[in-house]
Structure formats: structure tokens, C-alpha cells
Amino acid sequence: MAGGRARISLIGAGVLAVFVAGCGGSPGRQGGVPLENYTAEQIFERGEFELDRDSPDDAAFYFSEIERLYPYSDWAKRALIMQAFAYHRDRDYENSRGAAQRFIDFYPLDDDAAYAQYLLALSYYDQIEEVGRDQGLTFQALQALRAVIEQYPDSEYARSAMLKFDLAFDHLAAKEMEIGRYYLKRQHYGAAINRFRVVVEDFQTTTHTPEALHRLVEGYLSLGLTDEAQTAGAILGYNYRGTEWYEDSYALLTGQGLQMRARGDNWLAAIYRQMVRGEWL
């Protein structure tokens, strides 16, 4: 739906008053007039009314009833995407995802299919936990956001999906950094290095790369692996000279009489060579 649900109509106060009065306040709920007595359009308007008064749970109910009472109608199609929207607004992400997926399955070529895919992605993205928690939802969010970007590149949701994709990607890198710092603090240098290596190799476009390189300098120096430490410092010097991590690594290396330059034949040296040729990052 264009304009981030800009098509959600504003119902006139007079129309609403008549409809609410005729419905006895809650049609089809708590002993109200059965919804079967109303047209699909009337039920749809009631759903919009509930959204307008910030009752997304009730709105989702009415939109879902259109799907039940008037299947295969144009109103059912419109109600299905609104149902996904209402559930999401109510933070009922599982039902929002279910409604969005049904819309994509039933109406893959509809103009609102892009929005349905975007809502599906948001149902994962908006549940991403703090860095220290399980990251399964982050992976699912990345997959769903990628689908928006690749399947609907010209839609109004593609740019937002790209921004959220970058944030979710950064979130995964943050998880690796947190674990790496944990190991480094406890002097489990090999385990720490493995985590920081993941960031440098797999998440090099994130904001965590400079720190990961510095932590590699720390870890390798602690193990006496000076070639690797100097090479990590060289990469910092080539790409991130203006950062605090470069300054810290420079102090560590020069304090031991070492230089920030690529040395040896190791995985960091390979990355450095690629970087110099313009193939890295």
C-alpha cells in the first residue's frame, strides 16, 4: 500500500456514528449484532475505525472476518493486507507474518505484494533482541529483507529494507564482537581471534571492523604471533587511520618495537594484498 499505508481512509464522523450505533458498539463480539448482517464494506470500515481509535486488535478481528465471510472478493484482498498491518501494529508478529504470507501466496502480482513482503520482514526485524540474545530472528530478518530488495527493487519499501538490512547485518557483527571480547578478557586468545576473524572476513562492511582488527592485534601479540599482529595493524593503518583503534594498535605495536606493516603468509596478509589491489571491502 502506497505511502506507508497512506491509503488507509479517514472515515467521516457522521458515517462512523451511524455504523457504530447500528452495530451496537461491537458487531459480532460480546453479543453484538452478527457480522453476517453487514456488508464487507461496512465491516472493513469498522476495522478502519478501530485502527483510527488505536485498537489494532479489534481492527484485525474485523479484517479477518471479511476474509471468512467474503472470501475471494476484492474486499477480502484489501482486508487481508490490512489484517497484516493491524496485527503488526498490535505487535502480534506471528499473526502479522501469517497474514502477510497469505497475501503474497494469493496475490503475488498485486501492487500491495511488496508491502506484504515488507511487513513480513518487519515481523522478524522488530523482534531482534539485544546483542546478548539468540540471533536466529536476525538471520530470518535478513533473509526477508533481502527478498524485499531483490524482488521489489523499484518499490518504495526497497530503500527502507536496505537500511534495515545494514542495521541487522551490523547486529550480527556486534554479536561476534561481544563473544570475542568475552574470550579475550578471559585470555582465551584462540577463541577470541576466531570471532574477530569472522567480523573481518564476513562483516567487513560493518562499523565493527576497526575494533575487530585492533582486537586481533591484541590477541596475536598475546600469543607472540607478531607477523599477524603487524598485518592486522597494517590493515588498520590503510583503512582506518583516523580511528581510536588505529591509535591503540599503533601504541601497542610500536611499544614492542614492531611496525604496522604486512608480514608473513597468513590469512590477514592475504586480505591485505587483496585490499591493496582494491579487491577488499
N, C-alpha and C positions, 0 to 999 in steps of 0.2 A: 504494500500500500504506500503510495507516494507521500513524501513529506513526513516520514516517521509517524504514519497513521493520521496524516492531515485530513484524510477523507472521513474520519470519524465525525459524523454530522452533529451539529448542535440542534437539539430538539426545542421547538418553541414552548414557552411556559404553558400556553393555553392547551396545546396538544398533550403535553405531559400530564397536566392536571386532569384532563378528561380521561386519558388512558389509565392513570393510577387509580382514579376514582372507580372507573369501570372494572378494574381488576381487583378491587377490594384490598389494595395495598400490596399483596404478594400473590399474584396469579400462579396457580399450580403448586404453591408452597404453603404449608401450615394451614390447610383447609381452605385456601382461596379458590377462586373460580378456576375450573380445569383449563389448562392451556389449550386443549383441543378446541375450545370455543373461540380462539383468537387466530387471526391470520399470521402467516410467517412474518409479514412486515411489522405487525403490531408487536410480536414477541421480540423481533430484532430491535425495535425502538425501545422496548423495555430494557433490553440488555444495554443499549447505549445510555439510557437514563441511569442505570445502576453504575456504569462507569463514570458518568458525569458527577455522581454524588459519592464517588470514591468507594464503591462496593464491588470490587472486581470479582469476588467470589460469587455473588449473586448474578453479576453480568455473565460470567462463564456458564452458570446454570442455564440461563435463558438462551444463550447462543447454542449450547449443547442440545437443548430441547428442539430447536429448529432443525438441527441435524437429524434428530429422532423422528419428529413429526412430519417433516417435509423433505425427505431425502431426495437427492438428485435434482433439487430445484436450485435456481440461481441464488435464492436466499440462503439455502444450506451451504453453498460455497462461500458466500460472504460471511456467514455466521461462523464457519469453521476457522477462517483466519482470525476473526475477532475473538473466537474462543481461545485460540493460542495466545493472542495478545493479552486477554483478560487473565488467563492463568499465570502468565509471566508477571504481569503487574501484581498479582496476588502472591508472587514468589512460590507458586506451585509449579516448580520447574519440570517435574516429571510429566504432569498432565499437559503443560505447555508444549513440551517436546513431542508428546504423543499426538496432539492436535496438529502441530506444525508438520510432522512427518506424514500424517494422513493427507494434509493438503498437498504436499509435494507428490505423494503417491497418486492421488486422484486427479490433480490439476497441474501436471509438471510444466505445461506450456503457458499457464496463466500469468498475467502480469504480476500477480502477488506471490508467485513461487519464489522469487528472490527474497522477498521479505520473510516468507515462511522458513527458508533456509537460514536466514539471518537470525530469526527468533530461535531456531533450533540450536544454533551456535551459542547464542546468548544464554540458553538454558544450561549450558555447561560452563561458559565463561563466568557468569555471575555467581557460580558456586565455587570458584577457585579459592582454596583455603589459604591460610597463612603459609609462609615458606616452609615451616617445620612439619607440615602435614603431608599426607599422601598426595601425590601429584597425578593420579590417574585421570581426574577430571581435566587437568591441564592438557594432557595429551588428547583427550576427546574434544576439548575446545579447539585445539589447534587443527585437528582434522576437519571439524565442522566449519571453522573459519576459512580454512583453505578451500573448502567446497564453494563457499560464497565467492571468494576471489576468483577461482578458476571457472566456475560455471556461470557466474553473472558479473563479469569484469566491467561491464558498462552500466551496472545498476548503481543507484545512489548509496547502496549499502557496502559496495566493494571497498571504498576508501576507509570507512569505519572498521570494516573487517580486517583490513591490513594493519591499521593502528593497533587493534586489539590482538592481532596475531603477534605483532612485535612485542607487546607487553607480556603476553602469555609465554612467548619464547624466552624472554628475559627472566620470567618467573622460574622456568626450569633451570636456567643457568644459576639463578640465586640459590636454588636447592642444592646444586652440586657444590657451590661455594660454601654454603653453610656446613655441609658434611666435611668438606676438605679442611675447613678451619678447625672443626671439631677434632679431626685426626691430627692435624698439625700441632694443636695446643697440647695434645697428649703424646706428642713425639712419635706418632705412628707415621713416619715420613713417607714410606712407600704407599700406604693407603691414601694419604693426603695428596701426594703427587698424582696418583691415578685420577682423582676427582678434578684437580686443576687442569690436568691434561684434557679431560673431556670438554671443559669450558673452552680451552684454546683451540681444540680441533673441531668441536661440533657447535659451539655457540660463540664463534669469534666475532660475530656482528653485534653482540650484546654489550651492555655497559660494564660487564664484569670481567672482560678480557684483561684490562690493565692490571687489576688486582690479582687475577689468576697467574699472570706472568711473574709478578712480584713474589707471590707465594711459592712459585716454582723456584725462584732464586733462593728463597729461604730454605725450602725443603732440600734442594740439591746441595746447598752449602752445608747443611746439617749432616748430610750423608757423605760429604767430601767429594762430591761429583762436580768439580769446578768447571769442566767443559760445558756441561748442561746449564749450570748456573749462569755462566758468562753469556751463553747463547740466548737464554731467556732474557737477560739484561739487554742484549743487543736488539732483540725484537722490541722491547720496551722503548729503547732509545730511538729506534727507527720510526715507530708509530705513535708513541705516547710520551714524548719528551716533556710536555707541559704538565704532566700529572704528578701528583704526590707519590704515586707508586714508582715512577721513574726515579725520583729523588731518593726514595728509601732504598731502592735496589742499588743505585749508584753509591750511596754511602756504605752499604753492606759489602759490595764488591771491592771498591777501592780501599776500604778499611782492611781488607785482607790482601792488598797488593794485586788485585785482579782487575781486568778490563771488561768493558761491556762490548764484547765482540763475539762473533760466531766462531766456535771451535769444535773440533771433533766431527764424528759422523754419527749423529744421533737424530731422534725424531724432531727435536727443536731446530737442529741445523738444516734439516730438510725443509721445514717450514720457513726458515729464514731465507733460504735460497729461492723458494717459490715467491716469497714476498718481494725480494729484490727484483725479480723478473716481472713483478706486477701481477702474479697469479694468486696471491694470498689476500684474503679479505675482499 
